[in-house]
Amino acid sequence: MVRVDPQDTDALLTKPHARPFEMRGRELQGWLRVDAEGLRTQRQLDPWVRRGVAYARSLPPSAERRRRRLRIDLD
C-alpha cells in the first residue's frame, strides 16, 4: 500500500501491478495497492517508495507533531 498525490491516482493505476486501495468497498483516491509481483526487486520497489515518501513530505505536519513541537518550544 502506498499513499500518493490523489491527482496522480488514475495515471498510476495504469502501471503494472497497481490497483485501487479499497476500504469498506470504497476506492480511496491517493491510496494504491501494489501487488507483490511488482515489488520483487529493488528496481521495482524504489520508485514506489520514492513517490510515497515525496508525497508524505509534502503534507503539513500532523496535529500530534504540532503539539509536540509546541511543548518543546514552551520548555
PDB file of N, CA, C, O and CB in Angstrom:
ATOM      1  N   MET A   1       0.855  -1.154   0.000  1.00  0.00           N
ATOM      2  CA  MET A   1       0.000   0.000   0.000  1.00  0.00           C
ATOM      3  C   MET A   1       0.910   1.228   0.000  1.00  0.00           C
ATOM      4  O   MET A   1       1.906   1.281   0.722  1.00  0.00           O
ATOM      5  CB  MET A   1      -0.978  -0.009   1.224  1.00  0.00           C
ATOM      6  N   VAL A   2       0.554   2.195  -0.810  1.00  0.00           N
ATOM      7  CA  VAL A   2       1.342   3.420  -0.893  1.00  0.00           C
ATOM      8  C   VAL A   2       0.401   4.609  -1.018  1.00  0.00           C
ATOM      9  O   VAL A   2      -0.603   4.562  -1.728  1.00  0.00           O
ATOM     10  CB  VAL A   2       2.330   3.371  -2.090  1.00  0.00           C
ATOM     11  N   ARG A   3       0.755   5.673  -0.311  1.00  0.00           N
ATOM     12  CA  ARG A   3      -0.035   6.902  -0.396  1.00  0.00           C
ATOM     13  C   ARG A   3       0.636   7.823  -1.404  1.00  0.00           C
ATOM     14  O   ARG A   3       1.841   8.069  -1.341  1.00  0.00           O
ATOM     15  CB  ARG A   3      -0.170   7.599   1.007  1.00  0.00           C
ATOM     16  N   VAL A   4      -0.158   8.321  -2.326  1.00  0.00           N
ATOM     17  CA  VAL A   4       0.346   9.174  -3.400  1.00  0.00           C
ATOM     18  C   VAL A   4      -0.541  10.402  -3.521  1.00  0.00           C
ATOM     19  O   VAL A   4      -1.600  10.482  -2.898  1.00  0.00           O
ATOM     20  CB  VAL A   4       0.403   8.404  -4.748  1.00  0.00           C
ATOM     21  N   ASP A   5      -0.103  11.346  -4.318  1.00  0.00           N
ATOM     22  CA  ASP A   5      -0.927  12.525  -4.582  1.00  0.00           C
ATOM     23  C   ASP A   5      -2.242  12.056  -5.212  1.00  0.00           C
ATOM     24  O   ASP A   5      -2.218  11.374  -6.237  1.00  0.00           O
ATOM     25  CB  ASP A   5      -0.179  13.548  -5.520  1.00  0.00           C
ATOM     26  N   PRO A   6      -3.371  12.405  -4.628  1.00  0.00           N
ATOM     27  CA  PRO A   6      -4.653  11.955  -5.176  1.00  0.00           C
ATOM     28  C   PRO A   6      -4.841  12.294  -6.654  1.00  0.00           C
ATOM     29  O   PRO A   6      -5.523  11.567  -7.377  1.00  0.00           O
ATOM     30  CB  PRO A   6      -5.775  12.560  -4.386  1.00  0.00           C
ATOM     31  N   GLN A   7      -4.242  13.389  -7.099  1.00  0.00           N
ATOM     32  CA  GLN A   7      -4.367  13.771  -8.508  1.00  0.00           C
ATOM     33  C   GLN A   7      -3.628  12.804  -9.428  1.00  0.00           C
ATOM     34  O   GLN A   7      -3.913  12.752 -10.624  1.00  0.00           O
ATOM     35  CB  GLN A   7      -3.838  15.184  -8.717  1.00  0.00           C
ATOM     36  N   ASP A   8      -2.684  12.039  -8.887  1.00  0.00           N
ATOM     37  CA  ASP A   8      -1.906  11.085  -9.680  1.00  0.00           C
ATOM     38  C   ASP A   8      -2.510   9.687  -9.693  1.00  0.00           C
ATOM     39  O   ASP A   8      -2.020   8.815 -10.410  1.00  0.00           O
ATOM     40  CB  ASP A   8      -0.499  11.014  -9.155  1.00  0.00           C
ATOM     41  N   THR A   9      -3.550   9.461  -8.923  1.00  0.00           N
ATOM     42  CA  THR A   9      -4.102   8.118  -8.758  1.00  0.00           C
ATOM     43  C   THR A   9      -4.440   7.455 -10.090  1.00  0.00           C
ATOM     44  O   THR A   9      -3.979   6.344 -10.356  1.00  0.00           O
ATOM     45  CB  THR A   9      -5.339   8.174  -7.892  1.00  0.00           C
ATOM     46  N   ASP A  10      -5.219   8.100 -10.915  1.00  0.00           N
ATOM     47  CA  ASP A  10      -5.658   7.482 -12.170  1.00  0.00           C
ATOM     48  C   ASP A  10      -4.480   7.138 -13.077  1.00  0.00           C
ATOM     49  O   ASP A  10      -4.461   6.066 -13.682  1.00  0.00           O
ATOM     50  CB  ASP A  10      -6.618   8.410 -12.903  1.00  0.00           C
ATOM     51  N   ALA A  11      -3.509   8.025 -13.178  1.00  0.00           N
ATOM     52  CA  ALA A  11      -2.339   7.753 -14.019  1.00  0.00           C
ATOM     53  C   ALA A  11      -1.525   6.584 -13.473  1.00  0.00           C
ATOM     54  O   ALA A  11      -1.026   5.759 -14.239  1.00  0.00           O
ATOM     55  CB  ALA A  11      -1.455   9.003 -14.125  1.00  0.00           C
ATOM     56  N   LEU A  12      -1.391   6.513 -12.152  1.00  0.00           N
ATOM     57  CA  LEU A  12      -0.599   5.436 -11.548  1.00  0.00           C
ATOM     58  C   LEU A  12      -1.288   4.083 -11.645  1.00  0.00           C
ATOM     59  O   LEU A  12      -0.630   3.043 -11.622  1.00  0.00           O
ATOM     60  CB  LEU A  12      -0.313   5.752 -10.096  1.00  0.00           C
ATOM     61  N   LEU A  13      -2.599   4.096 -11.753  1.00  0.00           N
ATOM     62  CA  LEU A  13      -3.320   2.826 -11.890  1.00  0.00           C
ATOM     63  C   LEU A  13      -3.038   2.152 -13.229  1.00  0.00           C
ATOM     64  O   LEU A  13      -3.378   0.983 -13.410  1.00  0.00           O
ATOM     65  CB  LEU A  13      -4.819   3.055 -11.735  1.00  0.00           C
ATOM     66  N   THR A  14      -2.433   2.857 -14.156  1.00  0.00           N
ATOM     67  CA  THR A  14      -2.064   2.243 -15.438  1.00  0.00           C
ATOM     68  C   THR A  14      -0.742   1.489 -15.328  1.00  0.00           C
ATOM     69  O   THR A  14      -0.381   0.746 -16.241  1.00  0.00           O
ATOM     70  CB  THR A  14      -1.968   3.314 -16.537  1.00  0.00           C
ATOM     71  N   LYS A  15      -0.012   1.669 -14.222  1.00  0.00           N
ATOM     72  CA  LYS A  15       1.260   0.977 -14.011  1.00  0.00           C
ATOM     73  C   LYS A  15       1.002  -0.496 -13.716  1.00  0.00           C
ATOM     74  O   LYS A  15      -0.008  -0.847 -13.106  1.00  0.00           O
ATOM     75  CB  LYS A  15       2.061   1.631 -12.854  1.00  0.00           C
ATOM     76  N   PRO A  16       1.924  -1.359 -14.154  1.00  0.00           N
ATOM     77  CA  PRO A  16       1.764  -2.788 -13.873  1.00  0.00           C
ATOM     78  C   PRO A  16       1.684  -3.047 -12.366  1.00  0.00           C
ATOM     79  O   PRO A  16       2.418  -2.448 -11.581  1.00  0.00           O
ATOM     80  CB  PRO A  16       2.928  -3.588 -14.487  1.00  0.00           C
ATOM     81  N   HIS A  17       0.804  -3.927 -11.990  1.00  0.00           N
ATOM     82  CA  HIS A  17       0.635  -4.415 -10.612  1.00  0.00           C
ATOM     83  C   HIS A  17      -0.001  -3.408  -9.661  1.00  0.00           C
ATOM     84  O   HIS A  17      -0.150  -3.706  -8.476  1.00  0.00           O
ATOM     85  CB  HIS A  17       1.962  -4.821 -10.062  1.00  0.00           C
ATOM     86  N   ALA A  18      -0.376  -2.234 -10.139  1.00  0.00           N
ATOM     87  CA  ALA A  18      -1.023  -1.238  -9.277  1.00  0.00           C
ATOM     88  C   ALA A  18      -2.531  -1.382  -9.405  1.00  0.00           C
ATOM     89  O   ALA A  18      -3.063  -1.603 -10.493  1.00  0.00           O
ATOM     90  CB  ALA A  18      -0.573   0.212  -9.648  1.00  0.00           C
ATOM     91  N   ARG A  19      -3.202  -1.252  -8.278  1.00  0.00           N
ATOM     92  CA  ARG A  19      -4.665  -1.293  -8.281  1.00  0.00           C
ATOM     93  C   ARG A  19      -5.186  -0.398  -7.173  1.00  0.00           C
ATOM     94  O   ARG A  19      -4.444  -0.024  -6.265  1.00  0.00           O
ATOM     95  CB  ARG A  19      -5.190  -2.746  -8.106  1.00  0.00           C
ATOM     96  N   PRO A  20      -6.445  -0.060  -7.248  1.00  0.00           N
ATOM     97  CA  PRO A  20      -7.002   0.838  -6.217  1.00  0.00           C
ATOM     98  C   PRO A  20      -6.971   0.180  -4.836  1.00  0.00           C
ATOM     99  O   PRO A  20      -7.127  -1.034  -4.703  1.00  0.00           O
ATOM    100  CB  PRO A  20      -8.454   1.236  -6.575  1.00  0.00           C
ATOM    101  N   PHE A  21      -6.771   0.991  -3.842  1.00  0.00           N
ATOM    102  CA  PHE A  21      -6.906   0.528  -2.470  1.00  0.00           C
ATOM    103  C   PHE A  21      -8.349   0.754  -2.074  1.00  0.00           C
ATOM    104  O   PHE A  21      -8.885   1.848  -2.252  1.00  0.00           O
ATOM    105  CB  PHE A  21      -5.915   1.265  -1.497  1.00  0.00           C
ATOM    106  N   GLU A  22      -8.970  -0.264  -1.545  1.00  0.00           N
ATOM    107  CA  GLU A  22     -10.374  -0.164  -1.138  1.00  0.00           C
ATOM    108  C   GLU A  22     -10.512  -0.350   0.358  1.00  0.00           C
ATOM    109  O   GLU A  22      -9.832  -1.171   0.974  1.00  0.00           O
ATOM    110  CB  GLU A  22     -11.229  -1.197  -1.875  1.00  0.00           C
ATOM    111  N   MET A  23     -11.405   0.431   0.919  1.00  0.00           N
ATOM    112  CA  MET A  23     -11.757   0.275   2.326  1.00  0.00           C
ATOM    113  C   MET A  23     -13.274   0.295   2.412  1.00  0.00           C
ATOM    114  O   MET A  23     -13.925   1.239   1.966  1.00  0.00           O
ATOM    115  CB  MET A  23     -11.112   1.401   3.220  1.00  0.00           C
ATOM    116  N   ARG A  24     -13.815  -0.748   2.985  1.00  0.00           N
ATOM    117  CA  ARG A  24     -15.272  -0.889   3.107  1.00  0.00           C
ATOM    118  C   ARG A  24     -15.966  -0.761   1.758  1.00  0.00           C
ATOM    119  O   ARG A  24     -17.032  -0.156   1.645  1.00  0.00           O
ATOM    120  CB  ARG A  24     -15.826   0.155   4.072  1.00  0.00           C
ATOM    121  N   GLY A  25     -15.338  -1.343   0.731  1.00  0.00           N
ATOM    122  CA  GLY A  25     -15.924  -1.355  -0.592  1.00  0.00           C
ATOM    123  C   GLY A  25     -15.800  -0.062  -1.373  1.00  0.00           C
ATOM    124  O   GLY A  25     -16.378   0.071  -2.451  1.00  0.00           O
ATOM    125  N   ARG A  26     -15.059   0.885  -0.845  1.00  0.00           N
ATOM    126  CA  ARG A  26     -14.909   2.190  -1.493  1.00  0.00           C
ATOM    127  C   ARG A  26     -13.446   2.421  -1.870  1.00  0.00           C
ATOM    128  O   ARG A  26     -12.551   2.240  -1.045  1.00  0.00           O
ATOM    129  CB  ARG A  26     -15.415   3.326  -0.564  1.00  0.00           C
ATOM    130  N   GLU A  27     -13.210   2.821  -3.120  1.00  0.00           N
ATOM    131  CA  GLU A  27     -11.859   3.129  -3.560  1.00  0.00           C
ATOM    132  C   GLU A  27     -11.434   4.476  -2.981  1.00  0.00           C
ATOM    133  O   GLU A  27     -12.193   5.445  -3.003  1.00  0.00           O
ATOM    134  CB  GLU A  27     -11.771   3.140  -5.108  1.00  0.00           C
ATOM    135  N   LEU A  28     -10.219   4.517  -2.467  1.00  0.00           N
ATOM    136  CA  LEU A  28      -9.711   5.754  -1.875  1.00  0.00           C
ATOM    137  C   LEU A  28      -8.727   6.417  -2.836  1.00  0.00           C
ATOM    138  O   LEU A  28      -7.704   5.829  -3.187  1.00  0.00           O
ATOM    139  CB  LEU A  28      -9.033   5.474  -0.507  1.00  0.00           C
ATOM    140  N   GLN A  29      -9.037   7.632  -3.255  1.00  0.00           N
ATOM    141  CA  GLN A  29      -8.113   8.392  -4.094  1.00  0.00           C
ATOM    142  C   GLN A  29      -6.857   8.702  -3.274  1.00  0.00           C
ATOM    143  O   GLN A  29      -6.943   9.093  -2.111  1.00  0.00           O
ATOM    144  CB  GLN A  29      -8.782   9.712  -4.624  1.00  0.00           C
ATOM    145  N   GLY A  30      -5.708   8.521  -3.892  1.00  0.00           N
ATOM    146  CA  GLY A  30      -4.457   8.808  -3.206  1.00  0.00           C
ATOM    147  C   GLY A  30      -3.864   7.605  -2.496  1.00  0.00           C
ATOM    148  O   GLY A  30      -2.800   7.711  -1.886  1.00  0.00           O
ATOM    149  N   TRP A  31      -4.522   6.485  -2.562  1.00  0.00           N
ATOM    150  CA  TRP A  31      -4.011   5.248  -1.953  1.00  0.00           C
ATOM    151  C   TRP A  31      -4.049   4.147  -3.008  1.00  0.00           C
ATOM    152  O   TRP A  31      -5.055   3.959  -3.692  1.00  0.00           O
ATOM    153  CB  TRP A  31      -4.851   4.841  -0.682  1.00  0.00           C
ATOM    154  N   LEU A  32      -2.937   3.424  -3.128  1.00  0.00           N
ATOM    155  CA  LEU A  32      -2.840   2.335  -4.099  1.00  0.00           C
ATOM    156  C   LEU A  32      -2.319   1.086  -3.425  1.00  0.00           C
ATOM    157  O   LEU A  32      -1.599   1.139  -2.428  1.00  0.00           O
ATOM    158  CB  LEU A  32      -1.933   2.724  -5.275  1.00  0.00           C
ATOM    159  N   ARG A  33      -2.703  -0.037  -3.999  1.00  0.00           N
ATOM    160  CA  ARG A  33      -2.102  -1.321  -3.629  1.00  0.00           C
ATOM    161  C   ARG A  33      -1.204  -1.713  -4.779  1.00  0.00           C
ATOM    162  O   ARG A  33      -1.596  -1.615  -5.942  1.00  0.00           O
ATOM    163  CB  ARG A  33      -3.192  -2.435  -3.331  1.00  0.00           C
ATOM    164  N   VAL A  34      -0.022  -2.150  -4.466  1.00  0.00           N
ATOM    165  CA  VAL A  34       0.890  -2.650  -5.482  1.00  0.00           C
ATOM    166  C   VAL A  34       1.126  -4.119  -5.156  1.00  0.00           C
ATOM    167  O   VAL A  34       1.603  -4.460  -4.074  1.00  0.00           O
ATOM    168  CB  VAL A  34       2.244  -1.826  -5.523  1.00  0.00           C
ATOM    169  N   ASP A  35       0.783  -4.985  -6.111  1.00  0.00           N
ATOM    170  CA  ASP A  35       0.917  -6.422  -5.892  1.00  0.00           C
ATOM    171  C   ASP A  35       2.377  -6.803  -5.665  1.00  0.00           C
ATOM    172  O   ASP A  35       3.287  -6.149  -6.175  1.00  0.00           O
ATOM    173  CB  ASP A  35       0.345  -7.200  -7.084  1.00  0.00           C
ATOM    174  N   ALA A  36       2.587  -7.853  -4.906  1.00  0.00           N
ATOM    175  CA  ALA A  36       3.937  -8.320  -4.582  1.00  0.00           C
ATOM    176  C   ALA A  36       4.773  -8.583  -5.831  1.00  0.00           C
ATOM    177  O   ALA A  36       5.988  -8.385  -5.819  1.00  0.00           O
ATOM    178  CB  ALA A  36       3.862  -9.584  -3.742  1.00  0.00           C
ATOM    179  N   GLU A  37       4.132  -9.024  -6.899  1.00  0.00           N
ATOM    180  CA  GLU A  37       4.873  -9.298  -8.134  1.00  0.00           C
ATOM    181  C   GLU A  37       5.532  -8.038  -8.679  1.00  0.00           C
ATOM    182  O   GLU A  37       6.533  -8.122  -9.391  1.00  0.00           O
ATOM    183  CB  GLU A  37       3.943  -9.897  -9.190  1.00  0.00           C
ATOM    184  N   GLY A  38       4.995  -6.899  -8.361  1.00  0.00           N
ATOM    185  CA  GLY A  38       5.540  -5.634  -8.829  1.00  0.00           C
ATOM    186  C   GLY A  38       6.556  -5.012  -7.891  1.00  0.00           C
ATOM    187  O   GLY A  38       7.019  -3.894  -8.120  1.00  0.00           O
ATOM    188  N   LEU A  39       6.907  -5.745  -6.821  1.00  0.00           N
ATOM    189  CA  LEU A  39       7.832  -5.210  -5.817  1.00  0.00           C
ATOM    190  C   LEU A  39       8.949  -6.195  -5.490  1.00  0.00           C
ATOM    191  O   LEU A  39       9.588  -6.083  -4.444  1.00  0.00           O
ATOM    192  CB  LEU A  39       7.075  -4.851  -4.544  1.00  0.00           C
ATOM    193  N   ARG A  40       9.188  -7.151  -6.370  1.00  0.00           N
ATOM    194  CA  ARG A  40      10.155  -8.224  -6.061  1.00  0.00           C
ATOM    195  C   ARG A  40      11.606  -7.761  -6.079  1.00  0.00           C
ATOM    196  O   ARG A  40      12.442  -8.323  -5.371  1.00  0.00           O
ATOM    197  CB  ARG A  40       9.991  -9.354  -7.043  1.00  0.00           C
ATOM    198  N   THR A  41      11.910  -6.762  -6.866  1.00  0.00           N
ATOM    199  CA  THR A  41      13.301  -6.308  -6.957  1.00  0.00           C
ATOM    200  C   THR A  41      13.406  -4.885  -6.420  1.00  0.00           C
ATOM    201  O   THR A  41      12.415  -4.161  -6.324  1.00  0.00           O
ATOM    202  CB  THR A  41      13.818  -6.380  -8.424  1.00  0.00           C
ATOM    203  N   GLN A  42      14.615  -4.512  -6.081  1.00  0.00           N
ATOM    204  CA  GLN A  42      14.860  -3.144  -5.609  1.00  0.00           C
ATOM    205  C   GLN A  42      14.483  -2.136  -6.690  1.00  0.00           C
ATOM    206  O   GLN A  42      13.973  -1.056  -6.393  1.00  0.00           O
ATOM    207  CB  GLN A  42      16.340  -2.963  -5.201  1.00  0.00           C
ATOM    208  N   ARG A  43      14.738  -2.495  -7.935  1.00  0.00           N
ATOM    209  CA  ARG A  43      14.427  -1.609  -9.055  1.00  0.00           C
ATOM    210  C   ARG A  43      12.914  -1.381  -9.182  1.00  0.00           C
ATOM    211  O   ARG A  43      12.487  -0.299  -9.582  1.00  0.00           O
ATOM    212  CB  ARG A  43      14.986  -2.194 -10.363  1.00  0.00           C
ATOM    213  N   GLN A  44      12.118  -2.374  -8.850  1.00  0.00           N
ATOM    214  CA  GLN A  44      10.663  -2.217  -8.881  1.00  0.00           C
ATOM    215  C   GLN A  44      10.158  -1.447  -7.662  1.00  0.00           C
ATOM    216  O   GLN A  44       9.240  -0.634  -7.769  1.00  0.00           O
ATOM    217  CB  GLN A  44       9.983  -3.585  -8.952  1.00  0.00           C
ATOM    218  N   LEU A  45      10.757  -1.707  -6.517  1.00  0.00           N
ATOM    219  CA  LEU A  45      10.307  -1.117  -5.257  1.00  0.00           C
ATOM    220  C   LEU A  45      10.652   0.366  -5.135  1.00  0.00           C
ATOM    221  O   LEU A  45       9.823   1.161  -4.692  1.00  0.00           O
ATOM    222  CB  LEU A  45      10.912  -1.869  -4.100  1.00  0.00           C
ATOM    223  N   ASP A  46      11.854   0.737  -5.519  1.00  0.00           N
ATOM    224  CA  ASP A  46      12.346   2.096  -5.306  1.00  0.00           C
ATOM    225  C   ASP A  46      11.417   3.205  -5.811  1.00  0.00           C
ATOM    226  O   ASP A  46      11.166   4.156  -5.070  1.00  0.00           O
ATOM    227  CB  ASP A  46      13.666   2.239  -5.967  1.00  0.00           C
ATOM    228  N   PRO A  47      10.899   3.123  -7.036  1.00  0.00           N
ATOM    229  CA  PRO A  47      10.033   4.228  -7.483  1.00  0.00           C
ATOM    230  C   PRO A  47       8.786   4.413  -6.624  1.00  0.00           C
ATOM    231  O   PRO A  47       8.346   5.541  -6.404  1.00  0.00           O
ATOM    232  CB  PRO A  47       9.615   3.998  -8.912  1.00  0.00           C
ATOM    233  N   TRP A  48       8.219   3.318  -6.140  1.00  0.00           N
ATOM    234  CA  TRP A  48       7.031   3.433  -5.288  1.00  0.00           C
ATOM    235  C   TRP A  48       7.388   4.053  -3.947  1.00  0.00           C
ATOM    236  O   TRP A  48       6.650   4.890  -3.429  1.00  0.00           O
ATOM    237  CB  TRP A  48       6.382   2.058  -5.077  1.00  0.00           C
ATOM    238  N   VAL A  49       8.516   3.644  -3.385  1.00  0.00           N
ATOM    239  CA  VAL A  49       8.945   4.206  -2.102  1.00  0.00           C
ATOM    240  C   VAL A  49       9.254   5.689  -2.255  1.00  0.00           C
ATOM    241  O   VAL A  49       8.832   6.498  -1.428  1.00  0.00           O
ATOM    242  CB  VAL A  49      10.180   3.453  -1.559  1.00  0.00           C
ATOM    243  N   ARG A  50       9.980   6.052  -3.295  1.00  0.00           N
ATOM    244  CA  ARG A  50      10.298   7.471  -3.516  1.00  0.00           C
ATOM    245  C   ARG A  50       9.031   8.302  -3.674  1.00  0.00           C
ATOM    246  O   ARG A  50       8.926   9.391  -3.111  1.00  0.00           O
ATOM    247  CB  ARG A  50      11.188   7.635  -4.759  1.00  0.00           C
ATOM    248  N   ARG A  51       8.071   7.792  -4.436  1.00  0.00           N
ATOM    249  CA  ARG A  51       6.825   8.525  -4.659  1.00  0.00           C
ATOM    250  C   ARG A  51       6.056   8.687  -3.344  1.00  0.00           C
ATOM    251  O   ARG A  51       5.551   9.771  -3.053  1.00  0.00           O
ATOM    252  CB  ARG A  51       5.950   7.800  -5.708  1.00  0.00           C
ATOM    253  N   GLY A  52       5.967   7.623  -2.555  1.00  0.00           N
ATOM    254  CA  GLY A  52       5.259   7.686  -1.276  1.00  0.00           C
ATOM    255  C   GLY A  52       5.924   8.626  -0.285  1.00  0.00           C
ATOM    256  O   GLY A  52       5.244   9.391   0.399  1.00  0.00           O
ATOM    257  N   VAL A  53       7.240   8.575  -0.203  1.00  0.00           N
ATOM    258  CA  VAL A  53       7.975   9.454   0.706  1.00  0.00           C
ATOM    259  C   VAL A  53       7.839  10.903   0.268  1.00  0.00           C
ATOM    260  O   VAL A  53       7.627  11.787   1.098  1.00  0.00           O
ATOM    261  CB  VAL A  53       9.459   9.055   0.769  1.00  0.00           C
ATOM    262  N   ALA A  54       7.957  11.151  -1.021  1.00  0.00           N
ATOM    263  CA  ALA A  54       7.833  12.524  -1.518  1.00  0.00           C
ATOM    264  C   ALA A  54       6.456  13.100  -1.192  1.00  0.00           C
ATOM    265  O   ALA A  54       6.341  14.262  -0.802  1.00  0.00           O
ATOM    266  CB  ALA A  54       8.080  12.571  -3.037  1.00  0.00           C
ATOM    267  N   TYR A  55       5.416  12.289  -1.353  1.00  0.00           N
ATOM    268  CA  TYR A  55       4.082  12.797  -1.042  1.00  0.00           C
ATOM    269  C   TYR A  55       3.929  13.034   0.460  1.00  0.00           C
ATOM    270  O   TYR A  55       3.375  14.051   0.875  1.00  0.00           O
ATOM    271  CB  TYR A  55       3.006  11.818  -1.539  1.00  0.00           C
ATOM    272  N   ALA A  56       4.417  12.100   1.271  1.00  0.00           N
ATOM    273  CA  ALA A  56       4.313  12.263   2.724  1.00  0.00           C
ATOM    274  C   ALA A  56       5.027  13.530   3.182  1.00  0.00           C
ATOM    275  O   ALA A  56       4.533  14.241   4.057  1.00  0.00           O
ATOM    276  CB  ALA A  56       4.897  11.038   3.447  1.00  0.00           C
ATOM    277  N   ARG A  57       6.174  13.810   2.601  1.00  0.00           N
ATOM    278  CA  ARG A  57       6.922  15.016   2.981  1.00  0.00           C
ATOM    279  C   ARG A  57       6.217  16.293   2.541  1.00  0.00           C
ATOM    280  O   ARG A  57       6.460  17.359   3.107  1.00  0.00           O
ATOM    281  CB  ARG A  57       8.319  14.975   2.382  1.00  0.00           C
ATOM    282  N   SER A  58       5.353  16.198   1.545  1.00  0.00           N
ATOM    283  CA  SER A  58       4.653  17.388   1.061  1.00  0.00           C
ATOM    284  C   SER A  58       3.465  17.762   1.944  1.00  0.00           C
ATOM    285  O   SER A  58       2.922  18.858   1.815  1.00  0.00           O
ATOM    286  CB  SER A  58       4.180  17.167  -0.361  1.00  0.00           C
ATOM    287  N   LEU A  59       3.064  16.875   2.826  1.00  0.00           N
ATOM    288  CA  LEU A  59       1.899  17.113   3.677  1.00  0.00           C
ATOM    289  C   LEU A  59       2.260  17.985   4.877  1.00  0.00           C
ATOM    290  O   LEU A  59       3.399  17.949   5.342  1.00  0.00           O
ATOM    291  CB  LEU A  59       1.308  15.782   4.154  1.00  0.00           C
ATOM    292  N   PRO A  60       1.316  18.759   5.379  1.00  0.00           N
ATOM    293  CA  PRO A  60       1.591  19.558   6.582  1.00  0.00           C
ATOM    294  C   PRO A  60       1.766  18.631   7.784  1.00  0.00           C
ATOM    295  O   PRO A  60       1.281  17.500   7.776  1.00  0.00           O
ATOM    296  CB  PRO A  60       0.443  20.582   6.845  1.00  0.00           C
ATOM    297  N   PRO A  61       2.449  19.105   8.802  1.00  0.00           N
ATOM    298  CA  PRO A  61       2.636  18.272   9.999  1.00  0.00           C
ATOM    299  C   PRO A  61       1.296  17.884  10.613  1.00  0.00           C
ATOM    300  O   PRO A  61       0.322  18.634  10.543  1.00  0.00           O
ATOM    301  CB  PRO A  61       3.495  19.011  11.039  1.00  0.00           C
ATOM    302  N   SER A  62       1.268  16.717  11.207  1.00  0.00           N
ATOM    303  CA  SER A  62       0.045  16.263  11.873  1.00  0.00           C
ATOM    304  C   SER A  62      -0.179  17.089  13.142  1.00  0.00           C
ATOM    305  O   SER A  62       0.728  17.769  13.621  1.00  0.00           O
ATOM    306  CB  SER A  62       0.128  14.742  12.214  1.00  0.00           C
ATOM    307  N   ALA A  63      -1.369  17.021  13.662  1.00  0.00           N
ATOM    308  CA  ALA A  63      -1.702  17.755  14.884  1.00  0.00           C
ATOM    309  C   ALA A  63      -0.804  17.303  16.036  1.00  0.00           C
ATOM    310  O   ALA A  63      -0.381  18.126  16.848  1.00  0.00           O
ATOM    311  CB  ALA A  63      -3.191  17.555  15.252  1.00  0.00           C
ATOM    312  N   GLU A  64      -0.514  16.022  16.115  1.00  0.00           N
ATOM    313  CA  GLU A  64       0.338  15.497  17.188  1.00  0.00           C
ATOM    314  C   GLU A  64       1.749  16.080  17.096  1.00  0.00           C
ATOM    315  O   GLU A  64       2.323  16.476  18.110  1.00  0.00           O
ATOM    316  CB  GLU A  64       0.396  13.956  17.127  1.00  0.00           C
ATOM    317  N   ARG A  65       2.304  16.133  15.899  1.00  0.00           N
ATOM    318  CA  ARG A  65       3.653  16.709  15.742  1.00  0.00           C
ATOM    319  C   ARG A  65       3.643  18.185  16.111  1.00  0.00           C
ATOM    320  O   ARG A  65       4.600  18.678  16.709  1.00  0.00           O
ATOM    321  CB  ARG A  65       4.166  16.527  14.291  1.00  0.00           C
ATOM    322  N   ARG A  66       2.569  18.899  15.762  1.00  0.00           N
ATOM    323  CA  ARG A  66       2.487  20.321  16.126  1.00  0.00           C
ATOM    324  C   ARG A  66       2.433  20.478  17.644  1.00  0.00           C
ATOM    325  O   ARG A  66       3.066  21.379  18.194  1.00  0.00           O
ATOM    326  CB  ARG A  66       1.246  20.982  15.475  1.00  0.00           C
ATOM    327  N   ARG A  67       1.676  19.602  18.331  1.00  0.00           N
ATOM    328  CA  ARG A  67       1.583  19.678  19.798  1.00  0.00           C
ATOM    329  C   ARG A  67       2.951  19.404  20.432  1.00  0.00           C
ATOM    330  O   ARG A  67       3.369  20.113  21.348  1.00  0.00           O
ATOM    331  CB  ARG A  67       0.529  18.665  20.334  1.00  0.00           C
ATOM    332  N   ARG A  68       3.646  18.368  19.935  1.00  0.00           N
ATOM    333  CA  ARG A  68       4.961  18.057  20.492  1.00  0.00           C
ATOM    334  C   ARG A  68       5.923  19.218  20.278  1.00  0.00           C
ATOM    335  O   ARG A  68       6.681  19.572  21.182  1.00  0.00           O
ATOM    336  CB  ARG A  68       5.525  16.778  19.860  1.00  0.00           C
ATOM    337  N   ARG A  69       5.898  19.809  19.096  1.00  0.00           N
ATOM    338  CA  ARG A  69       6.779  20.925  18.789  1.00  0.00           C
ATOM    339  C   ARG A  69       6.450  22.101  19.700  1.00  0.00           C
ATOM    340  O   ARG A  69       7.359  22.780  20.178  1.00  0.00           O
ATOM    341  CB  ARG A  69       6.654  21.332  17.305  1.00  0.00           C
ATOM    342  N   LEU A  70       5.174  22.352  19.946  1.00  0.00           N
ATOM    343  CA  LEU A  70       4.762  23.437  20.815  1.00  0.00           C
ATOM    344  C   LEU A  70       5.265  23.197  22.235  1.00  0.00           C
ATOM    345  O   LEU A  70       5.756  24.129  22.872  1.00  0.00           O
ATOM    346  CB  LEU A  70       3.237  23.588  20.800  1.00  0.00           C
ATOM    347  N   ARG A  71       5.155  21.972  22.746  1.00  0.00           N
ATOM    348  CA  ARG A  71       5.643  21.654  24.084  1.00  0.00           C
ATOM    349  C   ARG A  71       7.138  21.899  24.188  1.00  0.00           C
ATOM    350  O   ARG A  71       7.619  22.432  25.188  1.00  0.00           O
ATOM    351  CB  ARG A  71       5.322  20.205  24.441  1.00  0.00           C
ATOM    352  N   ILE A  72       7.874  21.507  23.152  1.00  0.00           N
ATOM    353  CA  ILE A  72       9.319  21.705  23.160  1.00  0.00           C
ATOM    354  C   ILE A  72       9.642  23.187  23.184  1.00  0.00           C
ATOM    355  O   ILE A  72      10.522  23.626  23.924  1.00  0.00           O
ATOM    356  CB  ILE A  72       9.970  21.035  21.940  1.00  0.00           C
ATOM    357  N   ASP A  73       8.930  23.959  22.374  1.00  0.00           N
ATOM    358  CA  ASP A  73       9.164  25.411  22.316  1.00  0.00           C
ATOM    359  C   ASP A  73       8.833  26.087  23.648  1.00  0.00           C
ATOM    360  O   ASP A  73       9.462  27.082  24.005  1.00  0.00           O
ATOM    361  CB  ASP A  73       8.327  26.041  21.192  1.00  0.00           C
ATOM    362  N   LEU A  74       7.862  25.561  24.377  1.00  0.00           N
ATOM    363  CA  LEU A  74       7.460  26.184  25.633  1.00  0.00           C
ATOM    364  C   LEU A  74       8.419  25.841  26.776  1.00  0.00           C
ATOM    365  O   LEU A  74       8.517  26.584  27.752  1.00  0.00           O
ATOM    366  CB  LEU A  74       6.046  25.754  25.996  1.00  0.00           C
ATOM    367  N   ASP A  75       9.104  24.746  26.655  1.00  0.00           N
ATOM    368  CA  ASP A  75      10.029  24.323  27.739  1.00  0.00           C
ATOM    369  C   ASP A  75      11.268  25.157  27.818  1.00  0.00           C
ATOM    370  O   ASP A  75      12.122  24.915  28.672  1.00  0.00           O
ATOM    371  CB  ASP A  75      10.432  22.892  27.556  1.00  0.00           C
TER     372      ASP A  75
END
